[in-house]
Amino acid sequence: MGVLFNPLLIPIAAILMTVIIVGIVFWYNAREKELQYHQEMRVREMEHQRRMKELELEVEKVKAQQGRAA
């Protein structure tokens, strides 16, 4: 029973609980930033793919015009 009522146990438990709570908050914030970053990268990737398709169409138009001119 002496171990359960050790006066040092309460402050250690309080510090440990605070560290755990702060760790969870930091992890949550980091996860939110990571998800936001992934979403932004996905949007950029989609914009890049759209632009590449537009450029491919332009190249095909130029080739078709050169074929008619020759």
C-alpha positions as CSV (number, residue, x, y, z in Angstrom):
1,M,0.0,0.0,0.0
2,G,3.0,2.3,0.4
3,V,3.6,2.4,-3.3
4,L,0.0,3.5,-4.1
5,F,0.2,6.5,-1.9
6,N,3.7,7.6,-2.7
7,P,3.6,11.5,-2.7
8,L,5.9,11.6,-5.8
9,L,3.4,9.6,-7.8
10,I,0.8,12.4,-8.2
11,P,3.2,15.0,-9.6
12,I,4.8,12.5,-11.9
13,A,1.4,11.3,-13.2
14,A,0.3,15.0,-13.7
15,I,3.5,15.8,-15.7
16,L,3.1,12.6,-17.7
17,M,-0.5,13.3,-18.5
18,T,0.4,16.8,-19.6
19,V,3.1,15.5,-21.9
20,I,0.7,13.0,-23.4
21,I,-2.0,15.7,-24.0
22,V,0.6,18.0,-25.6
23,G,1.9,15.2,-27.7
24,I,-1.6,14.3,-28.9
25,V,-2.3,18.0,-29.8
26,F,1.0,18.3,-31.7
27,W,0.3,15.0,-33.5
28,Y,-3.2,16.1,-34.5
29,N,-1.9,19.4,-35.8
30,A,0.9,17.8,-37.8
31,R,-1.6,15.3,-39.3
32,E,-3.9,18.1,-40.3
33,K,-1.0,19.9,-42.0
34,E,0.0,16.7,-43.7
35,L,-3.5,16.1,-45.0
36,Q,-3.7,19.7,-46.2
37,Y,-0.3,19.3,-48.0
38,H,-1.5,16.1,-49.7
39,Q,-4.7,17.8,-50.9
40,E,-2.7,20.8,-52.3
41,M,-0.4,18.4,-54.1
42,R,-3.3,16.5,-55.6
43,V,-4.8,19.7,-56.9
44,R,-1.5,20.8,-58.4
45,E,-1.1,17.3,-60.0
46,M,-4.5,17.6,-61.5
47,E,-3.8,21.1,-62.9
48,H,-0.5,19.8,-64.3
49,Q,-2.2,16.9,-66.0
50,R,-4.8,19.3,-67.5
51,R,-2.1,21.6,-68.8
52,M,-0.2,18.6,-70.3
53,K,-3.3,17.5,-72.2
54,E,-3.8,21.1,-73.5
55,L,-0.2,21.1,-74.7
56,E,-0.6,17.7,-76.4
57,L,-3.6,19.1,-78.2
58,E,-1.7,22.2,-79.3
59,V,1.2,19.9,-80.6
60,E,-1.3,17.8,-82.6
61,K,-2.8,21.0,-84.1
62,V,0.6,22.3,-85.1
63,K,1.5,18.9,-86.6
64,A,-1.8,18.8,-88.5
65,Q,-1.2,22.4,-89.9
66,Q,2.4,21.4,-90.9
67,G,1.0,18.3,-92.6
68,R,-1.4,20.4,-94.6
69,A,1.2,23.0,-95.5
70,A,3.7,20.4,-96.8
